[in-house]
Amino acid sequence: MAPIYLAAASRTTDAERNCISNIRPDGIGYDDAAFKIAHLLTAMRTRRISGVQLKDDSDRALSGRPSKAAPGQRVTLSLDRQRIDR
């Protein structure tokens, strides 16, 4: 899968973007990548910053949760009023 770039505003430089790469079963994994994306998007919306100003500390939050959903289990991420189901 191609890297995913996130930015708090349009027309940004590389320094103003956050990148999540190595998203694949033998890399980060799809569930953990989805968690990182939701975590970063929430932080970007709350703090209105991105890129080098925004440290990705989602690994701390990931360490306290199971890394993968059980087979057939639905994973739901909530971003304020937005809901993402997988």
Residue pairs with C-beta under 8 A, 6 or more apart in sequence:
1 23
1 24
3 19
3 20
3 21
3 23
4 19
4 20
4 21
4 23
4 33
4 37
5 17
5 18
5 19
6 17
6 18
6 19
6 20
6 37
6 40
6 41
6 44
6 50
7 16
7 17
7 18
7 44
7 50
7 51
8 16
8 44
8 45
8 48
8 49
8 50
8 51
8 54
9 16
9 50
12 50
12 51
13 51
14 51
15 51
15 52
16 50
16 51
16 52
16 53
17 50
17 51
18 40
18 44
18 50
18 51
18 54
18 56
20 28
20 33
20 36
20 37
20 40
21 27
22 28
23 29
23 30
23 33
28 36
29 67
29 68
30 86
31 67
31 68
31 69
31 75
31 86
32 62
32 67
34 75
34 77
34 84
34 86
35 58
35 61
35 62
35 65
35 77
36 56
36 58
36 62
38 77
38 78
38 79
38 84
39 56
39 58
39 61
40 50
40 54
40 56
40 58
41 79
42 79
42 80
43 54
44 50
44 54
45 79
45 80
47 54
69 75
74 85
74 86
75 85
75 86
76 83
76 84
76 85
76 86
77 83
77 84
77 86
78 84
